[in-house]
Amino acid sequence: MLRRVAEGVLVHQSQFIQSNSTVVLGRSDPAGQSGVLLIDPGITADEMAALARDLRELDQRVAAGFSTHPDWDHVLWHPDFGDAPRYGTARGAAFLKELLSQADWKQQVAEGLPPEQAEEIPMELFGRISGLPGGAARMPWDGPSVRILEHRAHAQGHAALLIEEARVLVAGDMLSDILIPFLDLDAADPIGDYLAALELIDSIANDVDAVIPGHGSVGDAAQLRSRIDLDRTYLKALQTGSNPNDPRVGPDAPLYWIADVHDWQVQRLEQKRISQSEVHHEG
């Protein structure tokens, strides 16, 4: 079911980790039918078919799609959405192109799928994303102005979208009330990249009345700022090796397995620190 977040912006939430699909209403064509921008649709085939039915009932067609980053749950599609162009950043699209060129790509993707829902997740149109020109600042579509905020947190080619007139930020896999910052641990400076992305978002926070995370609850302007602060505090704790004291981690966390993700990130960061120290010492 679609829920209104702001004028012209709707959200559909999946049962899988409260995954949010965002719909931005466009302008009517000569026949009187509108087109929408569909961001990160998911997750199961039935959920996406239901989303397509909801759009038809609103006399809407999909005019364009956008994937905030190349994680599997953000590059899905359903035939009922039609053949509208699907965009992502140049880096995100390049990652997917390389993945799909490999003979065993389906096996690689399957390893990350939730076992209880793997059979319900459609792969036929997976990852068919066209990369926008490097540094593209706006979505190329006939609808409200949507600003692209590309950064290096979480995954290569990650971007948030600012729907300027509606004052809504679609954050991708950031600023969640149920997930801690998931770092791109293959990056040279995962924590620094994430902190820089938070700075970027903080710089436009005065232009935002609602934030839609990839997973979790939609937040208002005050919650946007509190989530930025919470994520910064978590990252600083990782830097210093201290207890993050984060409500998303621990026995009362919304998702019990987040504590395991936190422990894994701590371990990987320590391994990276040791490896970089050894390289520096040898140099």
C-alpha positions in Angstrom: 0.0 0.0 0.0 1.3 3.4 -0.9 1.5 6.0 1.8 1.8 9.8 1.3 4.9 11.3 2.7 4.6 14.8 1.1 2.8 16.4 -1.8 3.7 14.3 -4.8 5.8 11.7 -2.9 4.6 8.3 -1.8 6.2 5.3 -0.2 5.6 1.6 -0.3 7.2 -0.5 2.4 8.3 -4.1 2.0 8.2 -6.7 4.8 11.9 -7.3 4.2 13.8 -5.1 6.7 11.2 -2.4 6.2 12.6 -1.7 2.7 11.1 1.5 1.2 10.2 2.1 -2.4 9.6 5.7 -3.3 7.3 7.1 -5.9 7.6 10.7 -7.1 4.7 11.9 -9.2 5.5 13.6 -12.5 3.6 15.7 -14.9 0.7 14.6 -17.1 1.3 13.8 -20.7 -0.9 15.0 -23.6 -3.3 12.1 -22.9 -3.7 13.2 -19.3 -1.7 10.3 -17.8 1.1 11.1 -15.4 4.4 9.4 -15.1 6.3 8.7 -11.9 9.9 8.3 -10.9 10.3 5.0 -9.1 13.2 4.7 -6.7 14.6 1.4 -5.3 11.5 -0.8 -5.9 11.3 -4.1 -4.1 11.4 -6.6 -2.7 9.4 -9.7 -3.7 7.6 -10.2 -7.0 4.2 -10.0 -5.3 5.1 -6.8 -3.5 6.3 -5.2 -6.7 3.2 -6.4 -8.7 1.0 -4.9 -5.9 2.9 -1.6 -6.2 2.3 -1.6 -10.0 -1.4 -2.2 -9.4 -1.5 0.7 -7.0 0.1 3.0 -9.6 -2.4 1.9 -12.2 -5.3 2.6 -9.9 -3.8 6.2 -9.6 -3.6 6.4 -13.4 0.1 6.5 -13.2 2.8 4.9 -15.3 6.5 4.5 -14.5 8.4 7.2 -16.5 11.8 6.5 -15.0 13.5 4.5 -12.3 16.5 5.2 -10.1 18.7 2.9 -8.0 20.4 4.7 -5.1 23.3 2.1 -5.1 24.1 -1.3 -6.6 23.2 -3.6 -3.6 20.9 -6.4 -4.7 17.8 -5.1 -2.9 18.0 -1.7 -4.7 18.4 -2.9 -8.3 15.2 -5.0 -8.7 12.5 -4.5 -11.2 9.2 -6.1 -12.3 7.7 -6.4 -15.8 4.6 -4.6 -14.7 6.6 -1.4 -14.3 7.2 -1.4 -18.0 10.4 -0.6 -19.9 11.1 2.9 -18.6 14.7 3.9 -18.4 16.4 2.9 -15.1 19.2 5.1 -13.9 22.0 5.1 -11.3 25.3 6.8 -10.9 28.1 6.0 -13.3 30.0 4.2 -10.6 27.0 2.1 -9.5 26.1 1.2 -13.1 29.7 0.2 -13.8 29.7 -2.1 -10.8 26.5 -3.8 -12.0 27.8 -4.1 -15.6 30.9 -5.9 -14.4 28.8 -8.2 -12.1 26.4 -9.1 -14.9 29.2 -9.9 -17.3 30.3 -12.8 -15.1 28.8 -16.2 -15.9 28.1 -16.9 -12.2 26.5 -13.6 -11.3 23.2 -15.2 -10.3 25.1 -17.4 -7.9 27.0 -14.5 -6.5 23.8 -12.5 -5.9 22.0 -15.5 -4.4 24.6 -15.8 -1.7 23.3 -12.5 -0.3 19.6 -13.1 -0.5 17.5 -13.9 2.6 17.0 -17.7 2.3 13.3 -17.5 3.4 12.5 -15.1 0.5 15.0 -16.0 -2.1 12.5 -17.8 -4.4 10.2 -14.8 -4.3 12.8 -12.3 -5.5 12.7 -11.8 -9.3 16.1 -11.8 -11.1 15.0 -11.5 -14.7 15.4 -7.7 -14.8 18.0 -7.5 -12.1 20.6 -4.7 -12.3 19.8 -3.3 -15.8 20.8 0.2 -14.8 22.1 3.0 -17.1 24.8 5.1 -15.6 24.3 8.9 -15.6 27.2 11.0 -16.7 29.8 11.3 -14.0 29.0 14.1 -11.6 25.4 14.4 -12.9 23.5 16.7 -10.5 19.9 16.2 -11.5 17.6 13.4 -12.6 16.9 13.5 -16.3 13.1 13.2 -16.3 10.0 15.3 -17.0 9.0 15.9 -13.4 9.8 17.8 -10.2 13.5 18.7 -9.9 15.4 15.9 -8.2 18.9 16.7 -7.1 21.5 13.8 -7.0 23.9 13.8 -4.0 26.5 11.2 -4.9 29.0 10.2 -2.2 31.2 7.3 -1.1 29.5 6.0 2.0 28.1 2.4 2.2 28.6 1.3 -1.4 30.4 2.6 -4.5 28.3 4.9 -6.5 25.8 5.5 -3.7 23.6 8.5 -4.0 20.8 10.2 -2.1 18.1 12.2 -3.9 16.7 15.5 -2.8 13.2 16.1 -4.2 13.5 19.8 -3.9 9.9 21.2 -4.2 8.5 18.5 -1.8 11.5 18.9 0.5 12.0 15.1 0.8 15.4 13.4 1.0 15.5 9.8 -0.3 18.6 8.6 1.6 19.4 5.1 0.2 21.0 2.9 2.8 21.7 5.8 5.2 19.9 7.6 8.1 17.9 4.5 9.3 16.3 4.2 12.7 16.8 0.5 12.6 20.2 0.0 10.9 23.6 1.2 12.0 25.9 2.6 9.3 26.9 -0.2 7.1 30.4 0.6 5.8 32.0 -0.1 2.5 34.8 -2.0 4.1 36.6 -2.4 0.7 37.2 1.3 0.5 40.5 2.8 1.6 38.8 5.0 4.3 35.4 3.5 5.1 34.7 5.7 8.2 36.1 8.9 6.6 33.9 8.3 3.5 30.8 7.9 5.6 31.5 10.9 7.7 32.0 13.0 4.6 28.6 11.7 3.3 27.0 12.8 6.5 28.6 16.2 6.1 27.1 16.4 2.6 23.6 15.6 3.8 24.0 17.9 6.8 24.7 20.7 4.4 21.3 20.4 2.8 19.3 19.5 6.0 17.7 22.9 6.1 16.0 22.1 2.8 14.5 18.8 4.1 11.1 18.2 5.9 11.1 14.4 5.5 13.7 11.7 5.1 13.1 8.3 3.5 15.7 5.7 4.4 16.3 2.6 2.4 15.2 0.6 5.5 13.2 1.8 8.4 10.8 4.6 9.3 10.2 7.8 7.4 11.5 10.7 9.6 10.7 14.4 9.9 13.2 17.2 9.9 14.1 16.8 13.5 14.6 13.1 13.1 16.9 13.7 10.1 19.2 15.7 12.3 19.0 13.3 15.2 19.9 10.4 12.9 22.8 12.3 11.4 24.1 12.9 15.0 23.5 9.2 16.0 25.4 7.9 12.9 28.3 10.3 13.6 28.4 9.1 17.2 28.5 5.5 16.1 31.3 6.2 13.6 33.4 8.1 16.1 33.0 5.1 18.5 34.4 2.8 15.7 37.3 5.2 15.3 38.2 5.2 19.0 37.3 1.6 19.7 34.7 2.6 22.3 31.3 1.3 23.1 28.9 3.0 20.6 26.0 3.0 23.1 23.7 2.9 20.1 20.0 1.9 20.6 20.2 0.0 17.2 22.8 -2.3 18.8 22.3 -4.5 21.8 19.5 -6.6 23.5 16.8 -4.0 22.9 17.7 -3.3 19.2 14.9 -3.5 16.7 16.8 -6.2 14.8 18.7 -8.7 16.9 21.3 -9.5 14.2 22.6 -5.9 14.0 24.9 -6.6 16.9 26.6 -9.3 14.8 27.1 -6.8 12.0 28.6 -4.3 14.4 31.1 -7.0 15.7 32.0 -7.9 12.1 32.6 -4.3 11.2 34.8 -3.8 14.2 36.8 -6.9 13.3 37.2 -5.9 9.7 38.3 -2.4 10.6 41.0 -3.8 12.9 42.2 -6.1 10.2 42.4 -3.2 7.8 44.2 -1.0 10.3 46.8 -3.8 10.9 47.3 -4.3 7.1 47.7 -0.6 6.4 50.2 -0.3 9.3 52.2 -3.2 8.0 52.3 -1.6 4.5 53.4 1.7 6.0 56.1 0.1 8.0 57.5 -1.8 5.0 57.5 1.4 3.0 
